[in-house]
Amino acid sequence: MEIYNKIMLYFWLAAGILSFIGITIMGFIEGFELWVFYYIVSIICFFMFLTRKWMLKRMEKHMQFLEEQKKNNA
């Protein structure tokens, strides 16, 4: 499960970067007035990256807490 979480973490980062670059290129080609609204896709991808990163740290702390509880009860 840890490998899957790392893959998805970097998937959202890559998706955010690639969508930002693609939208910017299309903005220069066709005009930003048509493409500016698509930046929300990049924002959502970066938000998902940050949320997943925060949740991974939170999960690691929780797993450490559970291990300490297991040690103390044994």
Biopython code that builds the backbone (N, CA, C, O; Angstrom):
import numpy as np
from Bio.PDB.StructureBuilder import StructureBuilder

atoms = [
    (1, "MET", "N", (0.822, -1.192, 0.000)),
    (1, "MET", "CA", (0.000, 0.000, 0.000)),
    (1, "MET", "C", (0.867, 1.256, 0.000)),
    (1, "MET", "O", (0.475, 2.289, -0.543)),
    (2, "GLU", "N", (2.031, 1.164, 0.604)),
    (2, "GLU", "CA", (2.916, 2.326, 0.666)),
    (2, "GLU", "C", (3.409, 2.719, -0.725)),
    (2, "GLU", "O", (3.533, 3.905, -1.033)),
    (3, "ILE", "N", (3.688, 1.722, -1.560)),
    (3, "ILE", "CA", (4.151, 2.002, -2.925)),
    (3, "ILE", "C", (3.046, 2.695, -3.716)),
    (3, "ILE", "O", (3.301, 3.658, -4.439)),
    (4, "TYR", "N", (1.829, 2.204, -3.577)),
    (4, "TYR", "CA", (0.686, 2.818, -4.265)),
    (4, "TYR", "C", (0.526, 4.278, -3.848)),
    (4, "TYR", "O", (0.297, 5.146, -4.690)),
    (5, "ASN", "N", (0.646, 4.545, -2.565)),
    (5, "ASN", "CA", (0.497, 5.922, -2.076)),
    (5, "ASN", "C", (1.573, 6.834, -2.638)),
    (5, "ASN", "O", (1.288, 7.976, -2.996)),
    (6, "LYS", "N", (2.810, 6.345, -2.722)),
    (6, "LYS", "CA", (3.896, 7.158, -3.286)),
    (6, "LYS", "C", (3.660, 7.415, -4.774)),
    (6, "LYS", "O", (3.883, 8.521, -5.266)),
    (7, "ILE", "N", (3.204, 6.372, -5.488)),
    (7, "ILE", "CA", (2.941, 6.539, -6.921)),
    (7, "ILE", "C", (1.854, 7.582, -7.146)),
    (7, "ILE", "O", (1.992, 8.454, -8.004)),
    (8, "MET", "N", (0.778, 7.494, -6.380)),
    (8, "MET", "CA", (-0.319, 8.446, -6.539)),
    (8, "MET", "C", (0.081, 9.859, -6.118)),
    (8, "MET", "O", (-0.399, 10.839, -6.687)),
    (9, "LEU", "N", (0.953, 9.960, -5.129)),
    (9, "LEU", "CA", (1.446, 11.271, -4.712)),
    (9, "LEU", "C", (2.137, 11.966, -5.884)),
    (9, "LEU", "O", (1.845, 13.122, -6.190)),
    (10, "TYR", "N", (3.047, 11.257, -6.528)),
    (10, "TYR", "CA", (3.788, 11.862, -7.638)),
    (10, "TYR", "C", (2.973, 11.922, -8.915)),
    (10, "TYR", "O", (3.279, 12.724, -9.797)),
    (11, "PHE", "N", (1.933, 11.088, -9.040)),
    (11, "PHE", "CA", (1.022, 11.205, -10.170)),
    (11, "PHE", "C", (0.334, 12.563, -10.148)),
    (11, "PHE", "O", (0.256, 13.239, -11.174)),
    (12, "TRP", "N", (-0.166, 12.965, -8.979)),
    (12, "TRP", "CA", (-0.871, 14.242, -8.895)),
    (12, "TRP", "C", (0.072, 15.413, -9.132)),
    (12, "TRP", "O", (-0.321, 16.417, -9.725)),
    (13, "LEU", "N", (1.315, 15.290, -8.671)),
    (13, "LEU", "CA", (2.293, 16.351, -8.939)),
    (13, "LEU", "C", (2.571, 16.451, -10.437)),
    (13, "LEU", "O", (2.570, 17.546, -11.000)),
    (14, "ALA", "N", (2.808, 15.306, -11.081)),
    (14, "ALA", "CA", (3.074, 15.302, -12.524)),
    (14, "ALA", "C", (1.864, 15.804, -13.309)),
    (14, "ALA", "O", (2.019, 16.564, -14.265)),
    (15, "ALA", "N", (0.670, 15.388, -12.914)),
    (15, "ALA", "CA", (-0.538, 15.839, -13.600)),
    (15, "ALA", "C", (-0.697, 17.351, -13.471)),
    (15, "ALA", "O", (-1.090, 18.019, -14.428)),
    (16, "GLY", "N", (-0.396, 17.889, -12.300)),
    (16, "GLY", "CA", (-0.491, 19.335, -12.103)),
    (16, "GLY", "C", (0.504, 20.102, -12.957)),
    (16, "GLY", "O", (0.163, 21.116, -13.567)),
    (17, "ILE", "N", (1.731, 19.611, -12.994)),
    (17, "ILE", "CA", (2.771, 20.289, -13.786)),
    (17, "ILE", "C", (2.465, 20.211, -15.268)),
    (17, "ILE", "O", (2.533, 21.216, -15.975)),
    (18, "LEU", "N", (2.123, 19.003, -15.746)),
    (18, "LEU", "CA", (1.844, 18.833, -17.177)),
    (18, "LEU", "C", (0.609, 19.611, -17.618)),
    (18, "LEU", "O", (0.599, 20.197, -18.700)),
    (19, "SER", "N", (-0.420, 19.620, -16.797)),
    (19, "SER", "CA", (-1.605, 20.385, -17.174)),
    (19, "SER", "C", (-1.310, 21.888, -17.172)),
    (19, "SER", "O", (-1.801, 22.617, -18.035)),
    (20, "PHE", "N", (-0.519, 22.347, -16.217)),
    (20, "PHE", "CA", (-0.156, 23.770, -16.189)),
    (20, "PHE", "C", (0.625, 24.151, -17.444)),
    (20, "PHE", "O", (0.356, 25.182, -18.060)),
    (21, "ILE", "N", (1.588, 23.319, -17.815)),
    (21, "ILE", "CA", (2.389, 23.595, -19.015)),
    (21, "ILE", "C", (1.516, 23.557, -20.264)),
    (21, "ILE", "O", (1.598, 24.442, -21.116)),
    (22, "GLY", "N", (0.677, 22.522, -20.367)),
    (22, "GLY", "CA", (-0.199, 22.410, -21.540)),
    (22, "GLY", "C", (-1.163, 23.565, -21.667)),
    (22, "GLY", "O", (-1.364, 24.092, -22.761)),
    (23, "ILE", "N", (-1.759, 23.960, -20.568)),
    (23, "ILE", "CA", (-2.710, 25.069, -20.596)),
    (23, "ILE", "C", (-2.006, 26.376, -20.951)),
    (23, "ILE", "O", (-2.544, 27.196, -21.696)),
    (24, "THR", "N", (-0.806, 26.564, -20.416)),
    (24, "THR", "CA", (-0.051, 27.781, -20.729)),
    (24, "THR", "C", (0.322, 27.829, -22.209)),
    (24, "THR", "O", (0.207, 28.878, -22.842)),
    (25, "ILE", "N", (0.766, 26.710, -22.759)),
    (25, "ILE", "CA", (1.111, 26.663, -24.192)),
    (25, "ILE", "C", (-0.121, 26.961, -25.039)),
    (25, "ILE", "O", (-0.057, 27.764, -25.970)),
    (26, "MET", "N", (-1.239, 26.318, -24.719)),
    (26, "MET", "CA", (-2.455, 26.565, -25.486)),
    (26, "MET", "C", (-2.933, 28.008, -25.298)),
    (26, "MET", "O", (-3.542, 28.584, -26.199)),
    (27, "GLY", "N", (-2.658, 28.584, -24.138)),
    (27, "GLY", "CA", (-3.006, 29.977, -23.919)),
    (27, "GLY", "C", (-2.231, 30.907, -24.828)),
    (27, "GLY", "O", (-2.774, 31.888, -25.336)),
    (28, "PHE", "N", (-0.955, 30.596, -25.035)),
    (28, "PHE", "CA", (-0.162, 31.420, -25.944)),
    (28, "PHE", "C", (-0.589, 31.225, -27.396)),
    (28, "PHE", "O", (-0.565, 32.169, -28.187)),
    (29, "ILE", "N", (-0.976, 30.010, -27.742)),
    (29, "ILE", "CA", (-1.357, 29.719, -29.122)),
    (29, "ILE", "C", (-2.732, 30.295, -29.462)),
    (29, "ILE", "O", (-2.885, 30.986, -30.470)),
    (30, "GLU", "N", (-3.722, 30.016, -28.631)),
    (30, "GLU", "CA", (-5.101, 30.378, -28.953)),
    (30, "GLU", "C", (-5.624, 31.586, -28.178)),
    (30, "GLU", "O", (-6.708, 32.089, -28.472)),
    (31, "GLY", "N", (-4.877, 32.042, -27.212)),
    (31, "GLY", "CA", (-5.322, 33.182, -26.421)),
    (31, "GLY", "C", (-5.759, 32.755, -25.036)),
    (31, "GLY", "O", (-6.477, 31.769, -24.870)),
    (32, "PHE", "N", (-5.318, 33.506, -24.049)),
    (32, "PHE", "CA", (-5.604, 33.158, -22.661)),
    (32, "PHE", "C", (-7.073, 33.343, -22.284)),
    (32, "PHE", "O", (-7.552, 32.726, -21.333)),
    (33, "GLU", "N", (-7.780, 34.177, -23.015)),
    (33, "GLU", "CA", (-9.190, 34.365, -22.679)),
    (33, "GLU", "C", (-9.985, 33.074, -22.872)),
    (33, "GLU", "O", (-11.042, 32.909, -22.263)),
    (34, "LEU", "N", (-9.495, 32.157, -23.709)),
    (34, "LEU", "CA", (-10.162, 30.863, -23.895)),
    (34, "LEU", "C", (-9.684, 29.813, -22.887)),
    (34, "LEU", "O", (-10.445, 28.916, -22.522)),
    (35, "TRP", "N", (-8.450, 29.918, -22.444)),
    (35, "TRP", "CA", (-7.838, 28.847, -21.660)),
    (35, "TRP", "C", (-7.656, 29.163, -20.178)),
    (35, "TRP", "O", (-7.274, 28.275, -19.416)),
    (36, "VAL", "N", (-7.912, 30.369, -19.751)),
    (36, "VAL", "CA", (-7.649, 30.744, -18.360)),
    (36, "VAL", "C", (-8.505, 29.933, -17.386)),
    (36, "VAL", "O", (-8.078, 29.679, -16.260)),
    (37, "PHE", "N", (-9.680, 29.533, -17.793)),
    (37, "PHE", "CA", (-10.569, 28.786, -16.903)),
    (37, "PHE", "C", (-10.076, 27.364, -16.654)),
    (37, "PHE", "O", (-10.458, 26.740, -15.664)),
    (38, "TYR", "N", (-9.235, 26.850, -17.542)),
    (38, "TYR", "CA", (-8.718, 25.493, -17.380)),
    (38, "TYR", "C", (-7.615, 25.402, -16.332)),
    (38, "TYR", "O", (-7.202, 24.301, -15.969)),
    (39, "TYR", "N", (-7.140, 26.521, -15.849)),
    (39, "TYR", "CA", (-6.136, 26.492, -14.785)),
    (39, "TYR", "C", (-6.687, 25.877, -13.501)),
    (39, "TYR", "O", (-5.921, 25.483, -12.621)),
    (40, "ILE", "N", (-8.002, 25.794, -13.394)),
    (40, "ILE", "CA", (-8.605, 25.147, -12.228)),
    (40, "ILE", "C", (-8.203, 23.677, -12.172)),
    (40, "ILE", "O", (-8.101, 23.110, -11.084)),
    (41, "VAL", "N", (-7.974, 23.053, -13.317)),
    (41, "VAL", "CA", (-7.527, 21.659, -13.357)),
    (41, "VAL", "C", (-6.162, 21.542, -12.679)),
    (41, "VAL", "O", (-5.946, 20.639, -11.871)),
    (42, "SER", "N", (-5.254, 22.440, -12.999)),
    (42, "SER", "CA", (-3.930, 22.435, -12.370)),
    (42, "SER", "C", (-4.029, 22.698, -10.875)),
    (42, "SER", "O", (-3.336, 22.063, -10.080)),
    (43, "ILE", "N", (-4.872, 23.614, -10.501)),
    (43, "ILE", "CA", (-5.045, 23.928, -9.084)),
    (43, "ILE", "C", (-5.573, 22.712, -8.325)),
    (43, "ILE", "O", (-5.109, 22.415, -7.224)),
    (44, "ILE", "N", (-6.534, 22.017, -8.908)),
    (44, "ILE", "CA", (-7.081, 20.819, -8.270)),
    (44, "ILE", "C", (-6.008, 19.741, -8.144)),
    (44, "ILE", "O", (-5.921, 19.078, -7.109)),
    (45, "CYS", "N", (-5.201, 19.557, -9.170)),
    (45, "CYS", "CA", (-4.129, 18.552, -9.122)),
    (45, "CYS", "C", (-3.126, 18.888, -8.021)),
    (45, "CYS", "O", (-2.723, 18.002, -7.267)),
    (46, "PHE", "N", (-2.719, 20.143, -7.918)),
    (46, "PHE", "CA", (-1.775, 20.525, -6.869)),
    (46, "PHE", "C", (-2.408, 20.406, -5.482)),
    (46, "PHE", "O", (-1.733, 20.044, -4.518)),
    (47, "PHE", "N", (-3.699, 20.709, -5.383)),
    (47, "PHE", "CA", (-4.401, 20.538, -4.119)),
    (47, "PHE", "C", (-4.438, 19.064, -3.724)),
    (47, "PHE", "O", (-4.253, 18.732, -2.553)),
    (48, "MET", "N", (-4.676, 18.180, -4.690)),
    (48, "MET", "CA", (-4.685, 16.742, -4.420)),
    (48, "MET", "C", (-3.298, 16.267, -3.988)),
    (48, "MET", "O", (-3.185, 15.417, -3.104)),
    (49, "PHE", "N", (-2.250, 16.803, -4.598)),
    (49, "PHE", "CA", (-0.884, 16.455, -4.213)),
    (49, "PHE", "C", (-0.624, 16.853, -2.764)),
    (49, "PHE", "O", (-0.112, 16.053, -1.981)),
    (50, "LEU", "N", (-0.972, 18.076, -2.411)),
    (50, "LEU", "CA", (-0.728, 18.557, -1.054)),
    (50, "LEU", "C", (-1.572, 17.797, -0.033)),
    (50, "LEU", "O", (-1.097, 17.483, 1.058)),
    (51, "THR", "N", (-2.811, 17.506, -0.383)),
    (51, "THR", "CA", (-3.685, 16.758, 0.518)),
    (51, "THR", "C", (-3.156, 15.350, 0.747)),
    (51, "THR", "O", (-3.131, 14.868, 1.879)),
    (52, "ARG", "N", (-2.734, 14.692, -0.327)),
    (52, "ARG", "CA", (-2.212, 13.330, -0.202)),
    (52, "ARG", "C", (-0.918, 13.320, 0.606)),
    (52, "ARG", "O", (-0.694, 12.412, 1.408)),
    (53, "LYS", "N", (-0.069, 14.321, 0.401)),
    (53, "LYS", "CA", (1.178, 14.402, 1.159)),
    (53, "LYS", "C", (0.890, 14.592, 2.646)),
    (53, "LYS", "O", (1.527, 13.957, 3.486)),
    (54, "TRP", "N", (-0.060, 15.458, 2.974)),
    (54, "TRP", "CA", (-0.448, 15.688, 4.359)),
    (54, "TRP", "C", (-1.014, 14.415, 4.980)),
    (54, "TRP", "O", (-0.694, 14.075, 6.120)),
    (55, "MET", "N", (-1.856, 13.716, 4.224)),
    (55, "MET", "CA", (-2.464, 12.493, 4.745)),
    (55, "MET", "C", (-1.423, 11.390, 4.938)),
    (55, "MET", "O", (-1.538, 10.601, 5.876)),
    (56, "LEU", "N", (-0.415, 11.318, 4.074)),
    (56, "LEU", "CA", (0.648, 10.324, 4.246)),
    (56, "LEU", "C", (1.420, 10.565, 5.538)),
    (56, "LEU", "O", (1.709, 9.624, 6.277)),
    (57, "LYS", "N", (1.749, 11.815, 5.806)),
    (57, "LYS", "CA", (2.446, 12.139, 7.054)),
    (57, "LYS", "C", (1.567, 11.818, 8.259)),
    (57, "LYS", "O", (2.047, 11.301, 9.268)),
    (58, "ARG", "N", (0.293, 12.123, 8.147)),
    (58, "ARG", "CA", (-0.643, 11.850, 9.231)),
    (58, "ARG", "C", (-0.764, 10.343, 9.473)),
    (58, "ARG", "O", (-0.811, 9.895, 10.618)),
    (59, "MET", "N", (-0.813, 9.572, 8.397)),
    (59, "MET", "CA", (-0.926, 8.126, 8.514)),
    (59, "MET", "C", (0.331, 7.533, 9.155)),
    (59, "MET", "O", (0.238, 6.630, 9.987)),
    (60, "GLU", "N", (1.500, 8.037, 8.771)),
    (60, "GLU", "CA", (2.752, 7.545, 9.362)),
    (60, "GLU", "C", (2.788, 7.815, 10.862)),
    (60, "GLU", "O", (3.200, 6.950, 11.635)),
    (61, "LYS", "N", (2.363, 8.996, 11.278)),
    (61, "LYS", "CA", (2.323, 9.322, 12.708)),
    (61, "LYS", "C", (1.336, 8.419, 13.436)),
    (61, "LYS", "O", (1.600, 7.984, 14.557)),
    (62, "HIS", "N", (0.209, 8.137, 12.808)),
    (62, "HIS", "CA", (-0.786, 7.270, 13.427)),
    (62, "HIS", "C", (-0.263, 5.839, 13.556)),
    (62, "HIS", "O", (-0.506, 5.177, 14.566)),
    (63, "MET", "N", (0.448, 5.365, 12.542)),
    (63, "MET", "CA", (1.017, 4.013, 12.600)),
    (63, "MET", "C", (2.064, 3.919, 13.709)),
    (63, "MET", "O", (2.142, 2.899, 14.394)),
    (64, "GLN", "N", (2.863, 4.961, 13.895)),
    (64, "GLN", "CA", (3.830, 4.982, 14.988)),
    (64, "GLN", "C", (3.113, 4.966, 16.331)),
    (64, "GLN", "O", (3.536, 4.268, 17.253)),
    (65, "PHE", "N", (2.039, 5.725, 16.445)),
    (65, "PHE", "CA", (1.252, 5.746, 17.676)),
    (65, "PHE", "C", (0.691, 4.360, 17.983)),
    (65, "PHE", "O", (0.723, 3.918, 19.131)),
    (66, "LEU", "N", (0.179, 3.677, 16.967)),
    (66, "LEU", "CA", (-0.365, 2.336, 17.176)),
    (66, "LEU", "C", (0.717, 1.354, 17.612)),
    (66, "LEU", "O", (0.476, 0.493, 18.458)),
    (67, "GLU", "N", (1.905, 1.483, 17.035)),
    (67, "GLU", "CA", (3.018, 0.617, 17.437)),
    (67, "GLU", "C", (3.403, 0.868, 18.894)),
    (67, "GLU", "O", (3.672, -0.079, 19.632)),
    (68, "GLU", "N", (3.432, 2.127, 19.313)),
    (68, "GLU", "CA", (3.741, 2.460, 20.710)),
    (68, "GLU", "C", (2.656, 1.917, 21.639)),
    (68, "GLU", "O", (2.963, 1.417, 22.721)),
    (69, "GLN", "N", (1.412, 2.009, 21.233)),
    (69, "GLN", "CA", (0.325, 1.468, 22.041)),
    (69, "GLN", "C", (0.466, -0.048, 22.163)),
    (69, "GLN", "O", (0.225, -0.614, 23.229)),
    (70, "LYS", "N", (0.844, -0.682, 21.100)),
    (70, "LYS", "CA", (1.022, -2.133, 21.087)),
    (70, "LYS", "C", (2.153, -2.544, 22.018)),
    (70, "LYS", "O", (2.044, -3.538, 22.735)),
    (71, "LYS", "N", (3.252, -1.767, 22.004)),
    (71, "LYS", "CA", (4.383, -2.042, 22.896)),
    (71, "LYS", "C", (3.999, -1.853, 24.359)),
    (71, "LYS", "O", (4.345, -2.673, 25.209)),
    (72, "ASN", "N", (3.288, -0.777, 24.645)),
    (72, "ASN", "CA", (2.910, -0.464, 26.020)),
    (72, "ASN", "C", (1.918, -1.461, 26.593)),
    (72, "ASN", "O", (1.950, -1.734, 27.793)),
    (73, "ASN", "N", (1.046, -2.007, 25.774)),
    (73, "ASN", "CA", (0.061, -2.962, 26.238)),
    (73, "ASN", "C", (0.622, -4.369, 26.376)),
    (73, "ASN", "O", (0.059, -5.199, 27.090)),
    (74, "ALA", "N", (1.722, -4.639, 25.700)),
    (74, "ALA", "CA", (2.282, -5.998, 25.756)),
    (74, "ALA", "C", (3.188, -6.211, 26.938)),
    (74, "ALA", "O", (3.728, -7.303, 27.112)),
]
sb = StructureBuilder()
sb.init_structure("model")
sb.init_model(0)
sb.init_chain("A")
sb.init_seg("    ")
for serial, (resi, resn, name, xyz) in enumerate(atoms, 1):
    if name == "N":
        sb.init_residue(resn, " ", resi, " ")
    sb.init_atom(name, np.array(xyz, "f"), 0.0, 1.0, " ", f" {name:<3s}", serial, name[0])
structure = sb.get_structure()
